[in-house]
Amino acid sequence: MSQPPDHPQHDQFLRLYAEHEVALHTFVRSLLPTRQEASEVMQEVIVALWQGFASAEEFRPWAFGVARNVARMHLRRRMRDRHVFDDELVNRLADVAVQQEPQFVSEREALESCLQKLPQSQKELVLAAYTKGTRMDDLATRRGQTPMSFYKLLHRIRQALLDCVERTLSQEETA
């Protein structure tokens, strides 16, 4: 089903995919043991979604079903590895992830909001600490801190973020 990039269906697919990309990636990540595998499987999911895309009707449930099937096929290919989940567990995890996805979206939005409320220096520290490939001891040294004092500071910031997220979510529930 190769289509030229300027085809209207291409634009429609890209719009729908972009709208659901984070949720799909979170869903796939919940089914696989590592982030690397989730990234690899997401490549396959995108190709499968594009190849099977016909219309915008019920895109989200269809896309999650495709993602589930691609993840299961990936796990079957790895079946010799003793750390691979069986189909029943993958299906249970997928069902739970689909049910919990709206909560994950709310939590992610609350976290983003709370991150924006942090003082700039704390926000930069959190973002640096969770950047892929960052070593905490190196970050502490660059900041002129011992690793222990850095971990304590990061813990206090994370606790403040957690408190903010919980307040935000409880306010949403009462609203």
N, C-alpha and C positions, 0 to 999 in steps of 0.2 A: 504494500500500500504506500509506495513512495509518492510523495507529493512535493511540488515545488514549494520553497520556503514562503512565497508570497500568497499561497493558497489560503483562503479564509478559514479553512479547517485548521490550518497550522496555527493561526492567531488564536482561534478559540481554544485549541489544546493548550497552548502556552499560557493563556490567561488562567484556565482552570488548574493546570498543573502548578503554576506559581501560587495560586490561592491555597492549595492543599499541600504544598511541598513540605513544610515543616511538620505537619501532622503525619504525613506519610513516612517521613524519615524517622520520626519518633516511634511510630508504629513498627517499622522494620527493625529499628534498634532494639525494641522490646522483645523481638523474636530471636535475636542472634546474640551470641556470647561476646562479640567484640565490636568496637566501633569500626574497625577496619573492614570486617565482614559486612557490616551494615552499609558502609559506603560502597563496597563492591556490588552488593545486592541491589542497592539503589540505582546503580548504573543499568543493571539488567531490568529493573522495574520500569525505568523511564523508557527504555527501548520497547518493552512489552506494552506499555501504555500507549505509546505513539502508534505502534503497529496495530493495536486493537481498537484505537479510538474511532468512534463512529459519530457520537453526538454528545451534547452536554447533559443529556438526561441522566440523572442519577450517577453523575461522574464520581462523586466521593465514595459511595459504597462499592461501585465497580472497581475503582482504583485500589481501594483497600483489599478487595478480593484478589485482584491481580498481584498486589504486593505480598499477600499471604501465600499465594501459590508459588511465586518466584522464590520466596524465602524457604518454603518447604522443599522445593527442588534443589536449592543450594544445600540445604542440610542433608538431603538424601545423598547428594554427591559426596559429602564428607562423612558418610555413615561409618566408615572404618574408624574414625576418631571417636574415642570413648566419651568425649565431651559433647557430642551432638545430641540434641533433644529429639525424642521420637515425635511422630506426627500428632499423636493425641495431645502431648504436652504443648507443642507448637500451636495447635488449634485452640487449646484452652488459654494460652498466653495471648493469642490474637484476639479472642473474644473479650478477654478482660481489658486488653489495651484499647479496643474499640469502645467499650463501655466507659472507660476512664478518660478517654481523649478529651472530652469537653472540660473535665476538671484540670487536666494538664494545660489546656489552653488558658484557663483562668489563672492558674498558678504562674505560668510563663509571663502573662501580661502583668500580673501583680509584681513579679520579680523585676521585670523591666522598669516598671513605674518606681519601685523602691530603689533600684540602682540609680535612677536619675535623681533621686532625693539625697543621695550620699554626697558629702563634700567631694570636690573634684579629685583630691589626692587619694581618698579612700576608694573612689570608683576606679581610678587608674590602677591602684594596687590590686583590687579584685580582678579586674580584667587581665592584668599582667599575670597574676597567679594562675589563672585558668586558661591561659593561652597554650595551645598545644606545643609541647616540647619544652615548656618552662620547668626548670628545676628550682624548687623552693629554696634550697640552700644557696644557689647562685643568686637568686633574687634578693634574699636576705643580705648577702655579702655586698651586692651592688647598692643596697640601701643603707649599708653601714650598721647592720643589726646582726645579732647572733640569730641562728636559726630558731632557737627557742623563743626569743622575744618577737621574732617575725610571726611565728605560728600563733602566739598568743594574740597579737594584734589582728591577724587574719581571722582568728576565731571570734574575737569581739565584733568585728565587722560582719562576719557571717551571721552571728547571733542577732545583731541589729537588723540585718536583712530578713532573717526568719521572722522576727517579731513584727516587722513592717508587713511582710507578706501575709502573716496570719491575721493581722488587724484589717488589712485591705480585703481579704477574703471574707472575714466575718461581717464587715460592713456591707459587702455585696449581698451576703445571705439575708441580712436584715432589711435591705432596701427593696 
